[in-house]
Amino acid sequence: MSKSKYTGQLDRLTKLLLEMGKLIQTSIAMASTALKEQNKELAKETIEFDHEINSMEKDIEELCLKLLLQQQPISKDLRFVSSALKMITDMERIGDQSADIAEISMHINKPFIKQLEHIPQMAEVSIKMVTDSINAFIDSDLALANKVIAEDDTVDDLFTIIKNDLIEMISQNAENGEQAIDLIMIAKYLERIGDHATNIAEWAVYSITGSHPGKENHAS
């Protein structure tokens, strides 16, 4: 493979990662809106949208393997390609979890038992974490990657607030139980999306520094 073709493929990888990033950001936003508006049509679109994300994961995986096998990149390029290969797994799972949120929202037919305040906040923070983690990887921005990793605490704190509020509502009125459990599950999926964004940021750190913070501090 010529150097110009190799550079072109690296550029294409960057472009595809950004495109997949936009798709998963859109999927989270669609799922959140479908829930807030109790919009079943939008929920169905979100579920179908996941197929597009899965297809893009396969395209990126194929390109990464081609670069690794044909070009055998070294040093920073090797870290970039191998990190991208790891990242797309987390990105694809974010699409899955957005679809899961949409699926649950389709079964919520009654008025909300409490005003949706913290769940939309979780969605907003998660979308920003996804955006920033991918940008940190593309731009080799270590400070931004570390900011995303720290931001995971915000998502975890919001999940705890939501869970405690809804458990309290169940204890006060058992009739709230079914919807409360649905909302807790939705919040749990958003917490997992935050975890996946953190994983992406950790791979960005590895790509930049050669050291993976998640391997040092906890099982990834």
N, C-alpha and C positions, 0 to 999 in steps of 0.2 A: 504494500500500500504506500503510495506517495505521501510525502509530508503534507502537501496541500489537501489531499483527500482525507488524511487523518485529522487535520485541523478542522476541515469541513464537518467531519462526523462529530467531533467534540462540540462544535458550534450547534449542530443539530440536536445533540443530546441536551445542551443547555436550553434550547428553544422548547423541546418537548417537555422537559421538567417544568418550565414556566407555564406551559399550556395545561399540563396535568394539575399543577398547583391552582390555576384559575378554575379548573373544573371542580376540584374538591371544595374550594372556597364557595363556589356557586351552590354546590350540593348542600353544604351546611346551611347557607342562607335560605335556600328553598325549603329545606326541612323545617327550619325554625318558623318561617312565614306560614307554611302549611299548618303547623301546630297552632300558632297564634290566631290565625284566621279560620281555623277548623275547615280548611279548604281541601277537600278530598281529591279533587282533580289535580291540584298542585302536588299533593302527597304522591299520587300515582306517577306523575311526571318525575318526581325525585327518585322513585324506585327504578323507573325505566332509565333515568340518567346514569345510574350506576353501571349499566352495560358499557356506556361510552368510556367511563373511567377504567373499567376492566380492560377494555380494548387498548387504551393508551398504555396501560401498565405492560401489556404484552409487547407493544411496539418498542418501548424504552428498554425492556429486558433484552429483547433481541439485539438492539443496537449496542447495549453494554457488553453483551457476550461476544458480539462481533469485534468490538474494539479490544477486548481482553485477549481473545484467541488469535486474531489476525495481526494485531499491532504489538501486543505484549508491552503496554505502556509501563514506564518506570516512574518511581518517586511520586511527585505531586499528581501527575496525570493518573497514575494507578490508583491513588487514594480517591481522586475525584470520581473515577468510573466505578470503582468498587463500592464507594459510599452511595452513589446514585442507585446502584443495584439494590442496596439495602433499603434506601429511602422509599423506593416505589412500593415496597411491601406495606410500609406504614401509610403511604398515601392512598393505596388501594383500600386499606382497612377503614380509613376515614370515610371513603365513599360508601363502604358497606354500612358503617354506623349511621351515616346520614339517612340511608335507605331504611335502616331499622327504626330510626326516629319517625320517619314518615309513615312507616307501617303501623306503629303504635298509634300515631295521631289519627289515623283513619278510623280507629275503633273508639275514639273519644267522641261520643255523640251528645253528651249533656253539657250544659254550661259549666265552665271551670269552677272547681270548688274553692279556688283562691285566685287572686289576680296573678297573672304570669309576669313576674318582675325579674326574678333571679335567673330563670331559664333563658330568656332572651339575652341577658347579660353574659351568661356562660357561652352562648352561641357567638356573641360579638367578640369576646376575648379569645375564643377558640379560633375564629376566622383570622383574627390578627396574628395569633401565634403561628398558624399555618403559613400565612403570607410572609411573616418575618423569618420563619425558619428556612423557607425555600430561598428567600432573598439572601439570607446569611450564607447559605451554601453557594449560591451562584456568584455572589460578590466577595466571597472569602472574608466575611465580616464577623470577626470573632466576638466583638462586643455585642453585636445584635444576637448572635447565637446564644450567648450567655444570658442575655436579657430574656429570651424566650424560655430558657431553662428555669429561670427564676419565676417567670410569670405562671408557671404551672401551679404554684402555691395558690394563686388567685382563683383558678378554676377549682382546685380542691376545696378551698374555703367556701366557695359558692355552693358546691355540691353538698357540703356538710350542712349549710344553712337550709337548703331545700329539703334535704332528707329529714332533718330534725323537725322542721315546720310541718311536713306532711305526716310524719309519724304522730305528732301531737294531734293533728286533725283526725287521724284514724282513731286515736284513743278517746277523743271527745264524741265522735259519731262514726259508728262502724259503717254506715251507708257511704261514707267518703272513701272507703277502703279501696274499691276497684280502681277508681280514677287516680287516687293518691299513689298506688303502686305503679300505674302507668307513667305518671309524671316522675316518680323516682327513677324508673328505668330509663326514661328519656334523659334525665340529668346524668345518670350513670354513663350513658353513651357519649354525652358531651364531655364528661370527665375523661373517658377513654380517648376521645379525639384530642384533648389537651395532652394526654400521655404520648400519643403518636406524634404530635407536633414537637414535643420535647425530644423524642427519639430522633426526629429529623434534624433538630438543632444539634444534638449530640454527634450525629454523623457529619454535620457541617464542621464542628470543632475538630473531629478526627481528620477530615479532609484538609483542614488548614494546618493543624499542628502535628498530626501523626499520632495523637494520643486521644483515646475515647473516654470521656468523663464517666459515662454510664458503666463502663467495664471496671472502672476504679471504685465507684461508689455503691453500685447496686447491680443486680442482675437486670439486664435490659429487656 
